[in-house]
Amino acid sequence: MSKQTISLGRGRIGHTSWERHSDRWGSIHLSPSGESFDETTAVDFAAAPAGKVGELYAVVTVPYRPSARPPRNEMQRRMREHSAAQAPKTGTVFTLGHGELFAWTLTEGGHAAGTGRKVLVGVKPLDGRDEDWMDLVEASRPDEVELCFREGGDH
């Protein structure tokens, strides 16, 4: 059986503070290149095949390039060194997670406000765990990506 692959959008991956506080790490958003998260400009996942089981992954379209400005502190310096050492090439694929695809509004994702646009997407694992739904390291990469969903499988 062939697996259907669907492009969900392009941009930079981000996550809400709620994911960090809950340790669920289950939903992400995509913001247009060079922009911080704004619900009105983030990719809308309303057409995503919610309810289907498969793999959520990202393909690097533009590798991250650190700022030319000097780091402000030791943590920023270490993060830049790590990013440079781990810098992927265009076309590198990162698996974010496997499970049942969902697309949520900010209200469904645990936030009080929202426009009603489905700007959060993720995969709920089939094993029933409450935390670490997606690969935190991969979901935190600063590269520009094309976010894709490949239907099928039963991980």
N, C-alpha and C positions, 0 to 999 in steps of 0.2 A: 504494500500500500504506500503510495507517495504521500509525503507530508506537505501540506499547504503552508507556505510562508507568506506572512502579511507584514508590510511595512506600516508601522504605527505613527511614524513621524521622525523629524530631525531636530536636533538641538543639543543642549547641554543637560545632562541628567542632574536632578536635584531631589532632595527629599524634605519633608516637612519636619519641624521640630518635634511634632507629636511622635514620629517614628523613632527619633532618638530617645525621647523620654520613656516610650513604652517598650523599647528593645524589640519591637516586632519586626522592623525593617522590612515592611511588606509592600509599601507603595512608593512610587517615584513620580516625578513630573519632568517634563521637557520644556526648557525655555529656549527661545531663539538665541542664536549665537550672540555673545557680547551683552546680553541682557540678564538682569537678575529676575527672580521669579515674580511674575505679575499674572494673576489669574486671568486677566483679559487678553493677554498675548501668549500665554502658555499653550502648548499643543492640546487640542481637544480630542479626547479618546472616545467620543460618542460612537464612532463607527467600529471600535475594536470588537472582536468576536467574544465578548464576555460570556463566561460559562464553559468555554472550550478548554480542554486540557492540552498543555504543550509546554514549550520552552520559550522564555523571554530572554532575548539576547540583544546586544548592541554591537554594531559594526562601526569602527572608528572612521569618520569621514575627514576630519581635520585634527591631527594630533595636537595636544596641549603644548603651548609655548609659554614658558614662564615670563613674567614681567621683567623688563630690563632694569626696573627700579631695585635698589638694594633691599634685602629683607629687613623688616622692622624689628624682628626679634629672633631668638634662637629657634623657636618652634617653626616659624615661617622659613628659616634657612634650611632646617632639616626636611621640611615638607617639599621644598623645591629640589633639594638633592635627591630625595626619594623619587619624585616625579620624573626628574631627568634620567635617573638610572632605570626607571621602569617605563620610559616613554615608548608607547606602541607606535607602530607604523600605520599609515592609512590602510584600511582593509582588515586590520586586526579585529577578531571577534571575541567578545567577552560574554560568557553565559551569566545571566543575572539570577535566574531561578527557574524552577519547573513546578507546574501545578495548574490549578484552575485560574484562568485569566479573569480579572475583574477591572472595571473602570468606575471610578467614583468621583463625585463632586467633593469639594472640601468639607461640606457638611457631613457626608457619609464617612469621610476620613477622620472625623473626630474634631472638626473645627466649627466654631459658632457661626461664621459668616460664609457667604459664597454667592457666586453668580448663577449657579446651576450648571455650569459647564463641567464636563467630566475631565478634569485636569490631572487626576491621579490614576495610575495604572499599576498593576502588580499581578503576581501569581500566588495563590494560596496553596501551600503544599498539601499533597494528598495524605500525608502521614499524620495530620491533625495537630502538629506542634503550634505553639502560640508565639514563638519568637524566631528570629532569623529566617524569615520567609525568603529573603533574597541575599545574595552575596554582597555583604556590606562593602568590602574592598572594591569590587567591580562597580557597584552602584555609586561610588564616591569619586570616580575618575573625572577629571576636568576636561576631557577631550570632547569635541563635537562628535556626535554619533547619529546613526540611523538606528532607531529602536525597532526591533522586529519580533514577531511571534511566529513560532513554528508549531503548528498543530500536530498532536500525536504523542505517543509514548505514555508510559505509566510509572515514571520515576517515583 
